[in-house]
C-alpha cells in the first residue's frame, strides 16, 4: 500500500513539466495537420512562372485557425492530465467497487491523505490529495462513520468549500444522516435539491420511497435496476431484501440477505444482513 501511494504522488511531482511537454507536442502536431491542408504556415517565397512571389502563410491569412489550435491544445493537455490522475484513482476505487472492501478502501485513502499532507507539494501532488479527501469522506459515509466524516470536514478539509466536489460530498453526508434518522421529509427535500447525479441513482430514489413507507414501489424500482458492479449490486440486494421483509416476502428477502452476506466483504450492510438472517 505504501509503495503504491508513493508512486502516485511521485508520478505527479513532475506533472506540470509533463503537461507543458504534452501541450507543446500536441500544438506542434496540430500545426502540422493544418499545414497539410493550408500549406506553409509562415511567410515565405514561392516561384510562380519564373517569378518569386511572397506568400503570407496561413498564420497571417487565417489567424483564427491558430486560435483553434491553441484551444484544442489546452483542452487535450488538461484531458491527458486529468485522465492520468483518475486512472490511478480507478485502481484504488476497485477496492470498493469490485472487492466490496470498504474498510481497506477507507484505510487506503486515509494513508493517501496523510502522506500527501506531509509533502511540500510539487507539480499536481496537491490535486491528488484533494481528490483523495473527497473520496475519503464518502468512504467514511459508506462505512457508517458519519460523525468522523463530519469532524474531518469541519477540522481537516483542505479543499475549497464550494464547487461541485464539495457539494456532492455534503449532499452524500446529509442524505446519509437523514436516512439514519429516518427523516422522510428531510431526505426528500435534500434529494430534491441534490441534482440529477443523485436523483437518477436508483439507490437514493429507493431509500426515499422506503422512508415514505412505499416499499412496493421501491421493490419495483430496484428490481428493474440493471447496474451490475459488485458494490452496487450488494447494496441493491440489501435494500431489496429489506423491502421484501417489510411486505411479507420473507423467502425472497432471505435470498437477498444471503447474497449480501456472501458478497458483502467488509461493507456495513453485510452486518445488517446477518441480523435479518439470524433472527
Buried (B, 14 or more C-beta within 10 A) or exposed (E): EEEEBEEBBEBBBBBEEBBEEBBEEBBEEBBEEBBEEBEEBEEEEEEEEEEEEEBEBBBEEBEEBBEEBEEEBEEBBEEBBEEBBEEBBEEBBBBBBEBBBBBBBBBBBBBBBEBBEEEEBBBBBBBBBBBBBBBBBBBBBBBBBBEBBBEBBEEEBEBEEEEEBBBBBBBBBBBBBBBEEEBBEBBBEBBEEBEEEBEEBBBBBBBBBBBBEBBEBBBEBBEEBEEEBBBBBBBBBBBBBBBBBBEEBEEBBBBBBBBBBEBBBBBBBBEBBBEBEEE
